[in-house]
Structure formats: C-alpha cells, structure tokens
Amino acid sequence: MSSEVEKAGDELSKKLEELESRVKRLEELIASMNLIEISWKIARIEALSQRLLTYSRNELITIPRFEEELREYFSNLHALIKLLRSRMKSIDWKLIEESTSVAIHASKEAGLPFRIVANLMVEKLGDDVVKVISEKDIKEAYGLIDLNYWRRLLREKKLI
C-alpha cells in the first residue's frame, strides 16, 4: 500500500512539475507579447512626434490640422502611459519627457498658441502631465509669460 502511495505521489509530483513548466512558458510568452505591444506604442509615439516636427515646418499645414495631430499625439501618449503603468514596475518619465519636448517645440514652431497646447496637455494627460512636461521646455519654446500661465493652470487644476 505504501508503494502505491509513493507511486501516486511521484505521479502527482511529475504532473505538478509539468504544469509549472507550462505556466512558466505561458508567462514568458505573455511577457514577450507585452514587450512587443509596448515597443509598438513607443514607436508610434516617436513617429507621431516626428510627424509633428515635420508638420510644424510645412507651410501648407493649417493650425487646426496641427492641433488635431497634437491631440492625437497626446491621446496616444496617455495610452502608452496607461499601458506602461499596467505592465511595468516603474516608468522612465525622463524618456517620455524627451518626446513631449519635441511636441512642445514643434507646437511653437507651427505657431500654435501656448494656451491651446497647455490646455490640451492637461486634458489628455491628466495627473501625469506634471511628470512628463518640462518647465524648461516651456520656457525655452514659449518664454516666461507662458511658463507662468502653465504654473497657474496647474495650480487651478490642483495638479501641483
């Protein structure tokens, strides 16, 4: 009888090891799929920021068209932040800030008023806006007056 119990225990151990192995392979597969999805979204954000830069230098692009592109950029950026938050332990905010820097400078070059840009950033990025927007970029692109507007807006929205 004890040999039957040992045999059953061995079979259970083998089955358990097999299940653990299958779970580990599935976890690795899911991790790979997550990485692919994150990489795709990052590539999309970078493509959108480069498109903003190109549009900012194109005289045939109207301000409303540029604003639509900027809105799409910030919507996609927000989606990336949500994805990173759900799948990663921490987020490299500096990396995202580098991308928003391009968008801010492109907006200025395109002639988009900062108040539109600022309100769009707050609307699309919500609480994360303070983590991904650099005051230095605002000051460099738009100047001190708009930087002061930015600070007032963040205080009014209770984001700082």
N, C-alpha and C positions, 0 to 999 in steps of 0.2 A: 504494500500500500504506500509506503514512503517513497518507493521508486516511482510510483505513479504521480505522486505529489511533486517530486523533483522534476519529472518529465513535463508535467503541466506548467511548473514554474519556469523551466527552461524555455518552453514554447511561448509563454507569456513574455518572458524577457526578450526573446527574439522578435516577437511581434511589436513590442514596445520600442525596441531599437529601430526597427523598420519604420514605424510611424514617426519617430523622432527624426529619422533621416529624411523622410518625405516632407515633414513640416519644415525642416531646415532648407531643403531645396526650394520649397514654395516661398519661404521668407526671402531667400536670395533672389528669386525671380521677381518678387514684388519690389524689392529694393532696386533692382535693375530697371524695372518699369517706372518707378518713382524718379530715378535719376534721369531717365530719358524724358519724362514729362517736364521735369524742372529745367533740363537743358534746353528743351524746345521753347519753353516760355521765356527763358533768358535770351535766347537767340531772337525771339520775336520782339522783345523789348528793345534790344540793341538795334534791330532792323528799323523799328519804329522811330527810335531816337535819331538814327542816321537819316531817315526819310524827313523828319522834322528839320534837320540841318539843311538838307537839300532844298526843301520847300522854302526855307527862310531866305535862301539866296536866289530863288526863282521869282522873277517879276510877274509872271503870269498867274501865280497862286494868290488868291484873294485872302484877306484877313479872315472872313468867315470860314473859308476852306481850311486855312491853317488852324483855326480854333477847333474845328471838327477833328483834325488829325491829332491835335494836342489832347483833346478829350479822349480819343481812342487810346492814345499812349498812356494816359494816367489810369484809365479803366483797366488796361492790360497790366500795368504795373501793380495796381491794387490786387488783381487776381493772382499775380506772381507772389506777392507778399502773403496772401492768404494760403496759397499752396505751400510756401516755404514754412509758414507757421505750423501747418498741419503735419508736415513731413520731416522737418529738421529740428534738431535740438536747439540750435541758435541761428540767428540771421546775421549776415555780414552787412550791416547798414551802410557802411562806407562804400561798398560795391554798388549798392542801389543809389546812393547819393551821387556817385560819379555819373550815372546815367541821367539823373534828374538835372545835373549841372548842364549837360548838353541841351536838354529841353528848355531850360531857363534861358540860356544864351541864344538858342535858336529863336525863341519867342521874342526876345528883344530885337534880334536882327530882322525878324519878319515885321516888326512894328506893332506887335500886339501889346496893348496897354497892360501894365503890371497888375492892375486891379482885376482884370479878367483872368489873368494867369493865376493870381493868388487865390481867388475865389474858386476857380476850377480845381486847383490842387487840394484845397481844404474839402471841397465837395467830394472829390473822387478818392482821396487818400485817408480822410477822416483823422483819427487819432495818430496814425502813423506819419502824418505829414511832418511833424517836428523831428522825426528820426531820419527822414530821407531828403529833406530840403536844407541846404546850407545857407545860412545868412550871408556868408562870404560871397557865394554865387549871386545872391540877390543884389548885394551891394556892388559887386563888380559889373553886373549886367545892367541894373536899373538905377543904382545910386542910393544915397542915404534917405531921401524922401520916401521912396518906395519901400526901403527896408523898415522905416518907422511905421509905414502903413501895415506891413507884414506883421510886425510885432503887435500892433494894436488889434489886428484881425485875430491873431492867435489868442490874445487875452480875452477879446469879446466872445470867442467861441469856446473859451475855457480849455484851451489846448496846452497852455503853459501856466 
